[in-house]
């Protein structure tokens, strides 16, 4: 990879390979593909990125990505504003929206507490979350963070900071994935799914 | 994936997912990562692509990518101009250069003959290849195309069009990859490696 005959190409490859999960080889493939773009195609391609930088908002309420100051979900009068689902990332909103099982609103933390990566509470959108809980009529906070130690730490941090409020805190169910065989589930998941077993009568989807 | 809360983000995702081998999910991950760029980073990123479109040359001799009208390889006085290695793509030049086993020059076809994909001889850089063979002092043409039916067709097309010339045509060796176990090689490759067995005395790398 040290023998590219063009510094311009090399520069483009370097820029592309800075992106997460893109290696030098893939970056070269992509650069050569972009090289074949017509002037119009290149124009559209470049404009898409410039617009991403200049024209996008982060929702003032939930920090979701948006073309307007308040995102479409927070603006939607049919959504239940009394339930706030706390997620790590904008991608989690998309994943939850795709299930069509949730009609509340969201709060994007922008990460989770991870001392190993130098991410503390001050680096995340907690202040605006607790302000929402204090000032707005919220009944329930649903924690939908990753099922990792960092996720658990963050869940606990939120729970502790909400103790004084009268807001109900819930957490998404952990257990055996739908369609999975029990024998292939890891022990921790299977163990938790037994401890947190649900009364069959209360099961909402039978 | 039909629920992105921002049309601008959606547009960027669409542009990125037009690239080969990039799905919608990866495109979203990349777009969200680009979104975090500083103004300077975004400037460098966009400039790299604009420069790719505006400032790059394809070498007048071999069609390799270059920052100058004639590429560094064709300009290099230490390279043997009497040997031309025919490759499908610029990436193949990089792969061969990385071996440090070849000191001749190249000719990039820009593809191979593939009627199924609508690629005929007129779509590829054959004219300039045969002109080079006719007008310049070339002793040997090394065919280094993919070992597929399309590659074989293209090899044969070149060979047929060169019959009237006195230029020697060679083809890169096909056989068991270095370090591979025989039992895992496919039958065609193993069969060919037996048919095309080389006299041990003539083996250049023992």
Interface residues (C-beta under 8 A of the other chain):
Chain A: X1 X2 X3 X4 X5 X6 X7 X8 X9 X11 X12 X14 X15 X16 X19 X20 X21 X22 X26 X28 X29 X30 X31 X32 X33 X34 X35 X37 X39 X42 X44 X45 X46 X48 X49 X50 X51 X52 X53 X55 X56 X59 X64 X65 X66 X67 X71 X72 X73 X89 X90 X91 X93 X94 X97 X98
Chain B: X1 X2 X3 X4 X5 X6 X7 X8 X9 X11 X12 X14 X15 X16 X19 X20 X21 X22 X26 X28 X29 X30 X31 X32 X33 X34 X35 X37 X39 X42 X44 X45 X46 X48 X49 X50 X51 X52 X53 X55 X56 X59 X64 X65 X66 X67 X71 X72 X73 X89 X90 X91 X93 X94 X97 X98
